[in-house]
Structures are given as structure tokens and as C-alpha cells.
């Protein structure tokens, strides 16, 4: 049985239960007040006489006229069909010879007809309003589900782009290191294995402990420092401990570190890279600052695919809950990301 069919059955049962309760309520109250009296049977009969036409109008409107006529765009036909339904239900009034009634009753009879039609019109409108409201909720739910699937697909696409990008940069670093120090290159390969294990497997989770992400970034920075000359100073300020309950999207900061080493390191000029993360009450602040080395317009700091992907991931994972500050001050490229819980 499909989920939609189950929901329709539950909705039908709830509506039938409400109508049955309304029909039985006066009789039950009368019985509770005076069990020995037989008036509760009279109340039951009267309730059925009054509510049965309303029940018929409601059910036909809810399950036939609104979904199969109004929702199909036939609004005029819906109005005609609703009016015909009201007149059909109240047909008993129109076959009475009013002239046979006492004069004092005739005005009351016409009022009774008008009141009945008006009440039944309200019942038809209630069925229309409830059906429209449920349809709106269903459409909204479908839109949210489609948006969720689209967001998940885009996040997976961005992550699939990020992992090869990360691997490509790491292999380039080791390739450079093999020419300088083969022994260190061998150690770096083992370290890269640990890094890739985290990037490929842990990053499949929507959130990871912040401490695990910090350890990953620290290992990556250590490996990146191997290719730097003595002219480059790297300062890292990460918390030494974090509660396990504090989590973050995996690989959300790594592109900033890649960018700093790619665009802020020189073998001929003194450069500096400063990376920090502050975990506060209800937020975390990541900051990366590196010497700004002039590049061509196509290769400036912040123009790579890694930063673009990270910006998009932040927008999808933390909508309205993050701040992105990026600037160049005193020949230093600075990026500051604040994520609010």
C-alpha cells in the first residue's frame, strides 16, 4: 500500500469519526444527564435528520466536486454543480404546498428554506476550504522534497569535485617533494593515505566532530609545509580540545588552506600564512591570512574552483547562518568565515 493511499484512508477515517461524533453527541449528553429518559433516542433521530444532508453535501463536495471539477479548472461548472447539489438535498422543501399551511407558518417556512440552503452552502464551502488547504500542504511538501533532493544532488556534485581537487593538489605537493627529499616524500605518502581516508570516507557524513576536522586540517597543513622554504612562516592556532557534540560539515575549510599555500608561498620572497579557528558560544570563526602575491587576473587569490565550491556549499548547508568576509589589506589576503549554530 502506497504512502499516499494510507494518508487518504486515514483522512477518510478521521472525517467519518468527526461526523459520527457530531451525530451522537446530543444523544450521549442527554443520556448522561438522565439515563432513564428515552429522550436520547429523539435527540439521535433529530441529529441524523439535520446532519445527514450536511454529511452528504460535505463528502460529495470534498471527494468529487472540488478535486475533479474545481481543481481541473472548471470553476463555473463547480458553482453550478454545487448549487444543483444543494437544491437536490433540499428537494423535500420544494414539494410542499405552502398554501396549505397556516398563514403564520408560511413566512417561517420560507425562512427555513433559506436557512437550510445557507447552512448547507457553508458546509460546501468548509469542504472546499479544507480540501484546498490540504492540497496546498501537499504541493508545498512536494516542493520541499524536490528542493531537498536537488540540494543533496548539488552537494554530492560539489563534494565529488572537491575530493579530486584535493587529491590533485596533494599529489602535486608530493611530486615536488620527491625531488627535494625522497624520504620525506615517502612519509608524506603515508600521511596522504590517512588524509584521503578521511576525505573519501568521513566526508560522506553530513556532519563530523569539529575535533576530527581540525586534526585533518592540521595533518594537511603539516604535509603542505614540507614543500615550503625557510622563507615561509606558517602559524596555526586551533583548539586543543572540543566537545564531541560540536560538529561541522566535512572539508568545509580545506579550500581556504589550499588557497593560502597555492597563492601565498614564494621561494624567493618572505611570506606568512596564519590559520586559526575559534570555537565560541553558538558559533565558530575560521580565519586564514596569507601574503598576497600578485597574480594574473585569471589566477588571483579566491578565484579557484575550490573557493567557489566552498562558497556554494556554505550557502546550501548553512543558509542564513554564515558570514563570508574576504579582503586584501596591507598586501595580505584575508578570509574570515563565521558559522552560527
RODO-2510 file (C-alpha; in nm, 4 decimals, decimal comma):
residues 341
     n   res          X          Y          Z
     1     x     0,0000     0,0000     0,0000
     2     x     0,1448     0,3352    -0,1045
     3     x     0,2040     0,6170     0,1416
     4     x    -0,0455     0,8377    -0,0407
     5     x    -0,3209     0,5738    -0,0192
     6     x    -0,2539     0,5288     0,3534
     7     x    -0,2858     0,9030     0,4075
     8     x    -0,6156     0,9133     0,2159
     9     x    -0,7577     0,6252     0,4215
    10     x    -0,6540     0,7910     0,7477
    11     x    -0,8101     1,1201     0,6329
    12     x    -1,1374     0,9445     0,5453
    13     x    -1,1488     0,7670     0,8815
    14     x    -1,0884     1,0925     1,0679
    15     x    -1,3646     1,2722     0,8795
    16     x    -1,6140     0,9887     0,9319
    17     x    -1,5269     0,9838     1,3012
    18     x    -1,5898     1,3586     1,3323
    19     x    -1,9315     1,3316     1,1665
    20     x    -2,0305     1,0318     1,3797
    21     x    -1,9273     1,2145     1,6966
    22     x    -2,1348     1,5190     1,5965
    23     x    -2,4384     1,2978     1,5341
    24     x    -2,4020     1,1073     1,8615
    25     x    -2,3022     1,3999     2,0862
    26     x    -2,6551     1,5374     2,1682
    27     x    -2,7894     1,1884     2,2385
    28     x    -2,4918     1,0979     2,4568
    29     x    -2,5216     1,4197     2,6575
    30     x    -2,8953     1,3576     2,7099
    31     x    -2,8269     1,0016     2,8237
    32     x    -2,5586     1,1147     3,0704
    33     x    -2,7930     1,3749     3,2180
    34     x    -3,0921     1,1409     3,2540
    35     x    -3,0266     0,7741     3,1665
    36     x    -3,3831     0,6676     3,2485
    37     x    -3,5348     0,9032     2,9934
    38     x    -3,5916     0,7977     2,6348
    39     x    -3,5267     1,1462     2,5003
    40     x    -3,1759     1,0492     2,3875
    41     x    -3,3334     0,8445     2,1076
    42     x    -3,5273     1,1514     1,9986
    43     x    -3,2085     1,3568     2,0004
    44     x    -3,0302     1,0898     1,7964
    45     x    -3,3077     1,0875     1,5351
    46     x    -3,3132     1,4665     1,5144
    47     x    -2,9329     1,4858     1,4833
    48     x    -2,9385     1,2347     1,1989
    49     x    -3,2142     1,4278     1,0210
    50     x    -3,0236     1,7553     1,0477
    51     x    -2,6674     1,6337     0,9900
    52     x    -2,7245     1,3645     0,7270
    53     x    -2,7877     1,6175     0,4451
    54     x    -2,4807     1,8124     0,5586
    55     x    -2,2760     1,4925     0,5576
    56     x    -2,3832     1,4116     0,2018
    57     x    -2,3023     1,7645     0,0799
    58     x    -1,9655     1,7653     0,2559
    59     x    -1,8498     1,4256     0,1290
    60     x    -1,9619     1,4848    -0,2303
    61     x    -1,8000     1,8285    -0,2330
    62     x    -1,4786     1,7085    -0,0680
    63     x    -1,4255     1,3923    -0,2714
    64     x    -1,5917     1,4743    -0,6056
    65     x    -1,6743     1,8362    -0,6853
    66     x    -1,3604     2,0072    -0,5557
    67     x    -1,0875     1,7633    -0,6746
    68     x    -1,2441     1,6536    -1,0025
    69     x    -1,4150     1,9747    -1,1157
    70     x    -1,2727     2,2837    -0,9414
    71     x    -0,9092     2,1666    -0,9349
    72     x    -0,9391     2,0774    -1,3023
    73     x    -1,0080     2,4425    -1,3810
    74     x    -1,3877     2,4163    -1,4348
    75     x    -1,4862     2,6814    -1,1818
    76     x    -1,8195     2,7783    -1,3380
    77     x    -1,9186     2,4129    -1,3646
    78     x    -1,8204     2,3680    -0,9995
    79     x    -2,0530     2,6509    -0,8929
    80     x    -2,3389     2,5037    -1,0974
    81     x    -2,2774     2,1538    -0,9613
    82     x    -2,2630     2,2814    -0,6026
    83     x    -2,5906     2,4712    -0,6441
    84     x    -2,7538     2,1645    -0,8004
    85     x    -2,6314     1,9519    -0,5077
    86     x    -2,7809     2,1935    -0,2543
    87     x    -3,1146     2,2028    -0,4330
    88     x    -3,1177     1,8234    -0,4674
    89     x    -3,0515     1,7717    -0,0964
    90     x    -3,3217     2,0244    -0,0015
    91     x    -3,5707     1,8983    -0,2603
    92     x    -3,8137     1,7967     0,0153
    93     x    -3,8918     2,1600     0,0830
    94     x    -3,9915     2,2358    -0,2741
    95     x    -4,2642     1,9696    -0,2964
    96     x    -4,4685     2,1077    -0,0096
    97     x    -4,7809     2,3044    -0,0831
    98     x    -4,7097     2,6150     0,1177
    99     x    -5,0615     2,7472     0,0636
   100     x    -5,1967     2,4588     0,2732
   101     x    -5,0010     2,5822     0,5719
   102     x    -5,1424     2,8395     0,8135
   103     x    -5,0564     3,1967     0,7183
   104     x    -4,8464     3,2392     1,0298
   105     x    -4,6327     2,9386     0,9270
   106     x    -4,5702     3,0377     0,5667
   107     x    -4,3113     3,3066     0,6438
   108     x    -4,1347     3,0677     0,8787
   109     x    -4,1302     2,8010     0,6093
   110     x    -3,9566     3,0321     0,3628
   111     x    -3,7070     3,1279     0,6331
   112     x    -3,6460     2,7593     0,6985
   113     x    -3,5683     2,7012     0,3305
   114     x    -3,3317     2,9997     0,3228
   115     x    -3,1593     2,8969     0,6457
   116     x    -3,1170     2,5390     0,5244
   117     x    -2,9661     2,6477     0,1933
   118     x    -2,7354     2,8927     0,3707
   119     x    -2,6128     2,6344     0,6233
   120     x    -2,5588     2,3774     0,3514
   121     x    -2,3697     2,6354     0,1481
   122     x    -2,1403     2,6907     0,4476
   123     x    -2,0839     2,3127     0,4691
   124     x    -1,9931     2,3021     0,0987
   125     x    -1,7556     2,5949     0,1492
   126     x    -1,5968     2,4206     0,4511
   127     x    -1,5318     2,1119     0,2349
   128     x    -1,3822     2,3349    -0,0347
   129     x    -1,1617     2,5233     0,2147
   130     x    -1,0309     2,2073     0,3828
   131     x    -0,9645     2,0335     0,0506
   132     x    -0,7806     2,3400    -0,0820
   133     x    -0,5753     2,3687     0,2365
   134     x    -0,4727     2,0012     0,2224
   135     x    -0,3852     2,0373    -0,1452
   136     x    -0,1674     2,3394    -0,0665
   137     x     0,0125     2,1421     0,2072
   138     x     0,0658     1,8525    -0,0333
   139     x     0,2068     2,0785    -0,3046
   140     x     0,4319     2,2530    -0,0519
   141     x     0,5548     1,9178     0,0788
   142     x     0,6350     1,8009    -0,2746
   143     x     0,8224     2,1233    -0,3475
   144     x     1,0237     2,0903    -0,0262
   145     x     1,1014     1,7265    -0,1081
   146     x     1,2148     1,8174    -0,4589
   147     x     1,4238     2,1030    -0,3219
   148     x     1,5814     1,8679    -0,0653
   149     x     1,6672     1,6138    -0,3344
   150     x     1,8056     1,8883    -0,5565
   151     x     2,0156     2,0251    -0,2698
   152     x     2,1511     1,6801    -0,1849
   153     x     2,2374     1,6165    -0,5502
   154     x     2,4171     1,9502    -0,5762
   155     x     2,6081     1,8906    -0,2520
   156     x     2,7187     1,5493    -0,3767
   157     x     2,8282     1,7062    -0,7045
   158     x     3,0270     1,9752    -0,5238
   159     x     3,1845     1,7169    -0,2943
   160     x     3,2777     1,4980    -0,5889
   161     x     3,4509     1,7988    -0,7375
   162     x     3,6259     1,8851    -0,4122
   163     x     3,7786     1,5428    -0,3459
   164     x     3,9605     1,5144    -0,6827
   165     x     4,0687     1,8774    -0,6443
   166     x     4,2130     1,7969    -0,3017
   167     x     4,3835     1,4823    -0,4332
   168     x     4,5283     1,6674    -0,7316
   169     x     4,6886     1,9340    -0,5109
   170     x     4,8204     1,6760    -0,2637
   171     x     4,9850     1,4676    -0,5356
   172     x     5,1459     1,7813    -0,6783
   173     x     5,2937     1,8535    -0,3358
   174     x     5,4399     1,5034    -0,3049
   175     x     5,5687     1,5192    -0,6614
   176     x     5,7622     1,8338    -0,5743
   177     x     5,8863     1,6779    -0,2508
   178     x     6,0327     1,3695    -0,4236
   179     x     6,2886     1,5930    -0,5924
   180     x     6,3894     1,7563    -0,2632
   181     x     6,3728     1,4778    -0,0025
   182     x     6,2647     1,1258    -0,1121
   183     x     6,2493     1,0013     0,2487
   184     x     6,0132     1,2783     0,3490
   185     x     5,8134     1,2132     0,0337
   186     x     5,7655     0,8526     0,1444
   187     x     5,6417     0,9706     0,4837
   188     x     5,4158     1,2188     0,3111
   189     x     5,2583     0,9396     0,1071
   190     x     5,1668     0,7568     0,4282
   191     x     5,0281     1,0802     0,5665
   192     x     4,8373     1,1368     0,2442
   193     x     4,6832     0,7928     0,2850
   194     x     4,5384     0,8976     0,6214
   195     x     4,4207     1,2263     0,4781
   196     x     4,2477     1,0620     0,1831
   197     x     4,0848     0,8042     0,4093
   198     x     3,9237     1,0905     0,5965
   199     x     3,8391     1,2905     0,2842
   200     x     3,6849     0,9969     0,0989
   201     x     3,5020     0,8207     0,3816
   202     x     3,4377     1,0641     0,6665
   203     x     3,3286     1,3350     0,4247
   204     x     3,0328     1,1192     0,3211
   205     x     2,8704     1,2107     0,6509
   206     x     2,6632     1,5306     0,6679
   207     x     2,8442     1,6373     0,9867
   208     x     3,1666     1,5312     1,1564
   209     x     3,3060     1,6203     1,5001
   210     x     3,4885     1,9513     1,4849
   211     x     3,7918     1,7916     1,6516
   212     x     3,8218     1,5347     1,3695
   213     x     3,8085     1,8112     1,1118
   214     x     4,0753     2,0078     1,2993
   215     x     4,3044     1,7044     1,3092
   216     x     4,2541     1,6557     0,9362
   217     x     4,3398     2,0212     0,8655
   218     x     4,6424     2,0060     1,0950
   219     x     4,7753     1,6979     0,9112
   220     x     4,7159     1,8634     0,5774
   221     x     4,8983     2,1784     0,6871
   222     x     5,1929     1,9665     0,8078
   223     x     5,2145     1,7997     0,4701
   224     x     5,1887     2,1305     0,2849
   225     x     5,4687     2,2804     0,4954
   226     x     5,7079     2,0164     0,3609
   227     x     5,7229     2,1933     0,0260
   228     x     5,7725     2,5388     0,1765
   229     x     6,1133     2,7010     0,2045
   230     x     6,2578     2,8655     0,5118
   231     x     6,1228     3,1977     0,3807
   232     x     5,7632     3,0908     0,4596
   233     x     5,6268     3,1154     0,8127
   234     x     5,3137     2,9145     0,8946
   235     x     5,1241     2,9853     1,2165
   236     x     4,8332     2,7634     1,3214
   237     x     4,6001     2,8325     1,6120
   238     x     4,3452     2,5537     1,6605
   239     x     4,1686     2,4478     1,9828
   240     x     4,3398     2,1536     2,1506
   241     x     4,0093     2,0027     2,2645
   242     x     3,6466     2,0335     2,1582
   243     x     3,3281     1,8705     2,2888
   244     x     3,2225     1,5753     2,0728
   245     x     2,8782     1,7338     2,0348
   246     x     3,0200     2,0210     1,8283
   247     x     3,0085     1,9227     1,4633
   248     x     3,0775     2,0832     1,1274
   249     x     3,0308     1,9989     0,7602
   250     x     3,3378     1,7964     0,6484
   251     x     3,6046     1,9614     0,4296
   252     x     3,4309     2,2979     0,4618
   253     x     3,7531     2,4893     0,5397
   254     x     4,0161     2,2944     0,3473
   255     x     3,9863     2,5010     0,0284
   256     x     4,0892     2,8149     0,2165
   257     x     4,4065     2,6413     0,3351
   258     x     4,4787     2,5122    -0,0157
   259     x     4,4297     2,8627    -0,1493
   260     x     4,6697     3,0098     0,1082
   261     x     4,9521     2,7708     0,0206
   262     x     4,8874     2,8000    -0,3510
   263     x     4,8803     3,1794    -0,3676
   264     x     5,0704     3,2856    -0,0561
   265     x     5,4004     3,0960    -0,0816
   266     x     5,7183     3,2003    -0,2608
   267     x     6,0666     3,0543    -0,2774
   268     x     6,2266     3,3960    -0,3263
   269     x     6,0201     3,6238    -0,1015
   270     x     5,9433     3,6112     0,2695
   271     x     5,5791     3,5077     0,3125
   272     x     5,3500     3,4281     0,6015
   273     x     5,0376     3,2175     0,6466
   274     x     4,8188     3,2452     0,9562
   275     x     4,5349     2,9954     1,0086
   276     x     4,3074     2,9951     1,3106
   277     x     3,9741     2,8670     1,4314
   278     x     3,7897     2,9958     1,7351
   279     x     3,5011     2,7928     1,8715
   280     x     3,2750     3,0230     2,0684
   281     x     2,9304     3,0026     2,2243
   282     x     2,6939     2,9172     1,9443
   283     x     2,9381     2,9866     1,6621
   284     x     3,2793     2,9138     1,5179
   285     x     3,5115     3,1555     1,3392
   286     x     3,7665     3,0349     1,0857
   287     x     4,0242     3,2810     0,9593
   288     x     4,3015     3,2380     0,7052
   289     x     4,5506     3,5125     0,6161
   290     x     4,8353     3,4819     0,3708
   291     x     5,0789     3,7109     0,1955
   292     x     4,9161     3,8344    -0,1211
   293     x     5,1434     3,7611    -0,4145
   294     x     5,0317     3,9416    -0,7307
   295     x     4,8868     3,7030    -0,9876
   296     x     4,7304     3,7377    -1,3259
   297     x     4,3605     3,8209    -1,3363
   298     x     4,2802     3,4549    -1,4054
   299     x     4,4846     3,3310    -1,1097
   300     x     4,4173     3,5702    -0,8234
   301     x     4,3547     3,4572    -0,4674
   302     x     3,9980     3,3439    -0,4280
   303     x     3,9321     3,2740    -0,7936
   304     x     3,9833     2,8957    -0,7856
   305     x     3,7165     2,6306    -0,8137
   306     x     3,7799     2,5217    -0,4540
   307     x     3,6672     2,8543    -0,3051
   308     x     3,3709     2,8772    -0,5399
   309     x     3,2558     2,5305    -0,4400
   310     x     3,3049     2,6077    -0,0713
   311     x     3,1002     2,9261    -0,1010
   312     x     2,8197     2,7304    -0,2649
   313     x     2,8383     2,4534    -0,0027
   314     x     2,8119     2,7091     0,2767
   315     x     2,5053     2,8561     0,1081
   316     x     2,3428     2,5130     0,0891
   317     x     2,4493     2,3767     0,4286
   318     x     2,4239     2,6933     0,6393
   319     x     2,1677     2,9193     0,4663
   320     x     2,1427     3,2461     0,6559
   321     x     2,3755     3,1120     0,9266
   322     x     2,7177     3,2077     0,7967
   323     x     2,9173     3,5194     0,7150
   324     x     3,1820     3,5402     0,4421
   325     x     3,4361     3,8211     0,4697
   326     x     3,7092     3,8419     0,2080
   327     x     3,9520     4,1286     0,1501
   328     x     4,3108     4,2285     0,0755
   329     x     4,4669     4,4540     0,3418
   330     x     4,8310     4,5639     0,3570
   331     x     4,9348     4,3141     0,0897
   332     x     4,7656     4,0352     0,2832
   333     x     4,4774     3,8246     0,1565
   334     x     4,2278     3,7617     0,4367
   335     x     3,9217     3,5421     0,4513
   336     x     3,7047     3,5040     0,7585
   337     x     3,4137     3,2595     0,7842
   338     x     3,1723     3,2750     1,0759
   339     x     2,9265     2,9884     1,1160
   340     x     2,6424     3,0304     1,3614
   341     x     2,4808     2,7311     1,5305
***
